[in-house]
Amino acid sequence: MIAKRRSLILLLAALTWWLPQAPSAAAPKLSQNVHLFYYPWYGAPDWRHWQQGGHTPPDDIGADLYPALGPYDSGDPGVLSQHMKWIGRTGAGVIVYSWWGQGSYEDGLAARVMDAAAKRGVKVAWHLEPYEGRTAASTVEDIRYLHGKYGAHPAFHNVFYVFWSLQIADWSALDAVNDDNVILAQTTDTTRIAHFNGMYTYDGIAGATAPGWKQAGDYARAHGLIWSPSVAPGYLDDRAVPGNTTPTIARDDGAAYDRQWSNALDPEIGGSPEWVSVTSFNEWHEGSVIEPAVNRAGYQSFEGAYGKRGRAAETAYLDRTRHWVETFERRSR
């Protein structure tokens, strides 16, 4: 079983690590080894999610940064087209789609997001979120459902990140589907990953010190598993969760993001990952975004990031992600 699983994982990980973006001789290349966590839960003009924390959009939103697109609708074709263009600019070729169960709001938008992704050569993996009543058995059925509903789509990627996997003690049900998919547990505790194909962290705070990363990466490598540590540009949720005591990770004009990427790619700290996951493209509530943000009164901004100002600062984290994607690919050859 281990040998078979190892062969599958290594095959998936080795598949053309540069993925063509579009049928054009000048099209940039995208990496399948860098994955961006992606959130499709925003709405307008009902302001779904933008009102989090008791705010009143569009001027007052539940985020400490203000999106360049304004408080947008995740299903808007123009928004999706722009998102995929920006994602292509990062060099990352996979988004990890926040999915909240069969028939959920996010499930209803998946095909639309996948259509936009396919036009840019972006693959869509799945972030299986802890919806009410989730079990190991329901997760197996969810994976089968996603294959049945979206598996023929050109953007479909059979990679599944399981958020809050430690909430469930027995994941043996995954044996029914883990030979044909890559299923990752959210942990660095190698005693809690039986029946998974690897690990990730998601935590946008932990990457600053990388606790347990080397041990997790070394274990994954020794056992033919995938290790996908998560890096973030910062963390700030004060407006979305008033009174929250979660620590803040200041961006420090990009130094925080560089530190987390450096930790991930240092073999003595990061454990030589097969993949790197980025928290996040657009989790605005937690201030971990690399999606462009504008300089707006009452909000933080990317002004000064990597020495950039004005419009150039808005896309600073997209371009810095591209730098790290290319650095990672050079080291992985």
Secondary structure, 3 states (H helix, E strand, C coil): CHHHHHHHHHHHHHCCCEEECCCCCCCCEEEEEEEEEECCCCCCCCCCCCCCCCCCCCCCCCCCEEECCCCCCCCCHHHHHHHHHHHHHHCEEEEEEEECCCCCHHHHHHHHHHHHHHHCCCEEEEEECCCCCCCHHHHHHHHHHHHHHHCCCCCEEEEEEECCHHHCCCCHHHHHCCCCCEEEEECCCHHHCCCCCEEECCCCCHHHCCCCHHHHHHHHHHCCCEEECEECCCECCCCCCCCCCCCCECCHHHHHHHHHHHHHHCHHHHCCCCCEEECCCCCHHHCCCCCCEECCCCCECCCCHHHCCCHHHHCHHHHHHHHHHHHHHHHHC
